[in-house]
Amino acid sequence: MSERLLEVDRVSKQYRLGMIGGRTLNAELASWLARVRGREDPNSKIGMEHREPNEKFWALEDVSFSVDRGDAVAITGRNGAGKSTILKLISRITAPTRGEIRIRGRVASLLEIGTGFHRELSGRDNIYLNGAILGMNRAETTSKIRDIIEFSEIGPFIDTPVKRYSSGMYVKLAFAVAAHLDPDVMICDEVLAVGDLTFQQKCLQKMSEIAREGRAVLYVSHNMRTVSQLCNRGLYLEQGRLRYDGTVEHAIELYGGSGERSLRQDLDSIPHPRGRGDTMRMLEIEFLNTPSLEYTMDGAMEFRLKCVSHLPDPRLRIRLIIKNSVTAPIAMTQTEPFEVAAEEVFERRIRLSLDSLAPGEYIMKLSLVSGTPRGTTTYYDTLEDVSRFIITDDPARNAGFIWSERLWGHYRLKPLEFVD
């Protein structure tokens, strides 16, 4: 049985939206005078929801979950769902209004750029400062400082005050410190997005190592590709409540929304990107050979697409891009060129073979495009999330082998052949 490192037990957090908003004294006095006179606040932003002074707001309500050694847990949810609040509570930056958080071991937090750093101290001094905060003595920190500096990639600047660091250098040093000072629970909230791509991959590999070594990782990011790559479990928060605790794949699906799966859809009413759909527009799509947009392995999808063209084009194509559940494009195909006339409403019935796609959930992106022999492409209309479809696994076809999208990707290659 795994050792439990963290228990969040029926935790709620309430904030009181007071009259002082953290602005300049002059702005606060102007707002106060406007309220006394019954006038509109001169400092309120356009479109900002109005709240009365001292109104209470629940950022989290009755949230419970636990984390064991070896867990890499993704916390997903839209902005304002309470992700950062729960991390601050676990990090003991603030206290819960109700409930209890039980932690066994050290917690290292990487919540904001420069959290826990003293700007006037050098990078080296801040390493020792963070070690002391985590409860390590000087000898323990000294034994790890070479690895920390090497991982951070800022060796020439380690004795420079961190106030002169760029945001990327801040993140590199902060992550290196948090990862190498032996935390039992490591918390990372979105800040890796500041670093370069190579360093992001390096950090993800390090966090995977931390989980494999029997410690735990809590990870918050809007980059679902990194969430899928790192985590083995997902939590989904919505308006301060925990709605799901289970597989990371389903947590990602909840975060992205269930998507449209009706067999006939009015594409004309869907918001189109600016500048698209003016001269040509997709009007309707109907899926023809499925009752539920679920297809078997090696099957085929058939759909009818209705469009309107307000100008002639002799080389129009219908382009289809398939994206995975984390919205990363994985394949593209398109029709052969065909001709349309001005003010023509046209329909095309299209068949897509699915025999190379692995089981899983996929998203369709459709475009009306035209290309010249010289390679110039014109996009008339584009819809990012036309529909979602599922390819179901078939253990009988796989001889009992169950496909794992996380481990083996989105394509099924032909079986390996023996060579005599």
N, C-alpha and C positions, 0 to 999 in steps of 0.2 A: 504493500500500500504506500502511495506517494505521501511525502511529508507536506503538510499544509503550511504555506508561508504567509498567506494573506486571507483574511476573512472580512468582508464588508457586509455588515448585518443590519438590514432595514435602515439604511442611512438616508437622511434628508438634509437639505441645506436651504435655508431661507435667507434672503437678503432684504434689507429695508432700503427702499429707494428714497434716500433723504433729499433734503433741500439743497445741500451743498454737493456740487457735481465735479469738484476737482479742477475747476477752471481758475482764471485769475480772480483776484478779489474784486476788481472793477466789474468784471462780467457777472459775478455772483450778486453784487449790489444792484446792477441794472436789472437782473432777473427778479430779484426780490421786490424792487420798486414797481416793476410791471405787475407782479401778482397782487401787491397791495392796492394798486389802482384799477385792478380788474382788466388789465390789457394783455395783449399777446406777448409772450416771452421773446425779446429781441434776439436771444441767443439760441433759440430752438431751431433745429435743422428742418428743412422742408422734407415732408414725408415721414418724420420721426413720430412714432406712436406716443401720444400724450399720456403721461402717468401723473397721478396726483402725488404731492409730497407725502413721504412716510408710507406710501403704498408698499405692501409686502409682496415679494416675488419668490416663488419656489424654483430654484435652479435644479434641484434633485428631489425626488419623492420616493421614499420606500425602496431603495435600491439594495439588492443583496446578491452577492456572488463570492466565490472563493477561488484562490489561485494556488496550485501545487507546484512543487519543484519540477522543472522541465517544461512548464507551460510557457508558450509564447502566445499571448492573448491580444487580439486586435479589438480596440474599442471604436466602433463605427457609429455614425450618425451625422445628421446635417448640422450646420452651424447653429449654436444655441441649444443643442440637445443635452448638454451637460457633461461632455467628454472632459474638457479641461478642468471643470469643477471637481469631478471625482478624482482626477489625478492630483490636484492640489490638496484635497482632503487626505489622500493616501500619503502624500509627501509631508503632511503635517504643516503645510503653509497656513492653512486655516482649519477650523474645527467644525465638525458637523453640528447642525441644529438638533437633530435627533439621530439615534442609532449609535453604532459602535464599529470601529475599525480596529482589528487585531492584526498585528504584524509580528512575525518571528524572523528576526535578522535585520541586516542593514538594507536600507533603501537608498538608491542613487537616482536622482531626478534630473532630467534634461528637459525642462519645460519651456524656457525662453532663452534667447541668446544672452549669454553672460550670467545666467542664474548662479548665484553663489560665488561669483568672482568679485574681487575688489579692484576697481579700475586703476588705482594708483600702484598696485603691486605688479610685479613681473609675472610672466607665465609660470616660471619655476615656483615663485612664492605662492601663487594661487593653487598649484598642485598640492603643496603641503597644507594650505588652508583647507582645501576640500577634503583631504585625507583626515584632518583633525575633526571636521564636521561629521564625517562618517564614523568616527570613533577609532581611527587608526593612530598608532604612535609614529613618531618621526622615523624610527628604524624601518617599520613596515612600508611607509611611503617611499623611503629612500631605495628600498630593494626593488621597487617597481618603476621608479622615475625614468630609467633609461627606456623601458618598453613604452611608457606613456609618450615620451618625447618622440621616439621613433614612429609610433603610430600616428601621432598628430601631424607629422610632416612639416613642423615649423621650428625645427632645431635651431637655425640661425637666429631666430627671434625670441627664443625661450626666456632670455633675460631682459626683454623689452617690456615696459609697462603695457598691460593689456588694453589700456585706453587707446593705444595707437594701432590695435589690431583691426583688420577688416572683419566684416560679419562672418565671412567664410573661415578666417583664422580662429575667431571666437568659437565657432561650432566645432572645428577640428580639435581644438584643445579641450573644450568642454566634454565632448564625447569620449575622447581618449581617457580623460580623468575618470569619468563615470563608469567606463567599461573595464578599467584595469584595477580599480581599488576594491575588488572583490565584493560587489554588492550581492545580496541574496535576491533582491528584487530590483530590476532596472526599469525605469520609466522614461519613455521618450515621446514627446509631444510635438510632432510636425517640424521641428527645427532643422531636421536633416535636409529639408528642401532648399536651405540656403547654400549648402555645400555643392561642390561640383559632382558630376555623375559618377566619376571613378571613386570618389570618397564615399558617396552614398552606398555604392555596392560593397565597399570595404566595411562600412558600418553594419550593413545588413548581415554580412558574413560573420562579423564579430558577435552580433546579437544572437545569431543562430548557434554559434559556439557556446555562448553563455547559457542558452536553454539546454543544449546537449550536455553541458557540464553539470546539470542538475539545479541550476538556478532558474529564475523566472524573469520574463520580459512582459511589460505592458506597453503597447505601441498604439499611438494615435496618428493617423495620417489620412489625407484625402486621396492619396495615390494608391488606388486599389491594387495596382500591380505589385507594389512592394509589400502591401498587406498580405496578398496571396502568397508571395514568395517566402515571407518570414514566419507567419503565424500558423498555429495548428488549432486555434480555437477563436471564435468571434463573439463579441457582445454587440448588440444593437440598441442604442439609446434613442428615444424619441420624446421630446418635450419633457426631459428630466426623469423619464421612467425607463426602466430596463424592459424592453419588449422581447428580447431574444437572447439566449445563451446556448451556443451549440457550435456547429461547424462554421469555419470561416467562410466557406463558399456561400452558405445561406445568409450569413450576416451581410456579405457583399451584395447579394441579390436584394435584400431588404433595403440597404442603403441606396442602391440604384433605382429602387422602385420595381414593382412587379412587371411593368411594361405592358404594352398593348398586345393582346393575343386574340382579339376577335377576328373572325374569318373575313369580314368585310369592313373596311375602314374608309372614312371620308378624309382623304389626304388634303383636300382643299381647305379644310377648316383648321389644320394643324399650323401653328406658327412657322413660317419659313425664314431662313436667314435673310438678313438685309441684302437687297439687290438680287435675290433669287426668286424665281417664280413669276417674274413680270412678263417676259416674252414667251416663255413656255412654262407649263405648270402641271404637276401630277395631281389628278383629281380624285382617283379612287383606286384601291387595290382589293382584290378578292382572291382568297386562297381556295383552290378547287379540289384537291385530292386528299384532304385531311379533315377530320371532324374536330380537331383540337390543337392543331399546329404542333403535334408530336409525331415524329417520323422515326421509322425503324432504321437500323444500320443498313447501309447500301441501298437506301431508298431514294426517292426523288421528290422534289417540291415543284408544284405547278401553281402559278398564279396569273391572274389577268390584271393588267395595269392600264388604266384609262387616263389620258392626258389631253391637254389642249395646247395648240401652237398658234401664236399670233404672227409668226413670220416663217418663210420657207427655209428649209435646210435639207440639203441632199445627203448629209453624212451624220445624221443623228444616231446616237447610241443610248441604250439604257445600261447604266453601270451599277453593279451590285457589289458592295463591300460587306464582308462578314466580320463582325467583331465578337470577341469573347465576352464573358460576364463581367469583366473589369474594363470593358469598353476599349480594349486595345485591338486595332485592326489585325486580322490574321490572314485574310485572303481577299482577292478582287477578281471579278470576272465581268464581262460585258457582252452585249449582243453584237452581231455584225451591223455595219452601217445600213440605215434605211432612210428613205426620203419622206418628208412631210411637207404639206403645203401651208400657206398662210391661212389663218382662221380655220384650221382643221382640228376636229376632235377625233382622236385616234385611240385604238385599243390594240394591245399586243398580249398574246398568251405566251408565257415563258416557262420553260422547264429547267430546273437546276438539279443536277445529279449530286447526291450527298454521300457517294460511296467512299470518299477519302476523309470525311470529317469524323472525328472521334465522338463518342457520346458526351453530351453536355448541353448547356444552354447557350444560345447565340443570339446576336442582335443584327438586324438588317439595316443597312444604310443604302439608299437609292439616290441616283443622280441621273439627270438628262444632260448629256454632254455631246459636244461636236468637236471633231478633230480634223486638222489638215494633214496632208502627207508630210509636211515639214515639222510636225510635232506640236503645233499650237493647239491648245485645248480650250474650249469655251464651255463653262458650266452655266446652263440655263436654270436648273432647279436642283435642289439637294434637300433631303430629309435625313437627319442623323439617326433617328430611332423610329423606323417605320413599323417594325414588329419584332417580336421575339419568338423563337421556335426552339424546340427541344429535340435532340436525337437521343432516344432511349437505348440503354445498354441491352445487349442480348447475350447472356452467359452461354446459351447453347451455341450461338454462332462463334463465340470466343473460346469454346471448349472449356467453359468454367472460369476463364480468366476475366476478372472484373477490371474495367478500365478506370484509371485514375488521372483526371485532367491535370491535377497538381504535379504529378510525377512525370507524366509522359506527353503532355502537350495536347494539341488539338487535331493532329493528323494520325491516321492509321496507315502506315506504309504496308506494302505487300509483304507477305511472309518471306523470311530469309530462305535462300535456296542452297542446298548442298551442291558442291561442285565435285564431280568425280576426278 
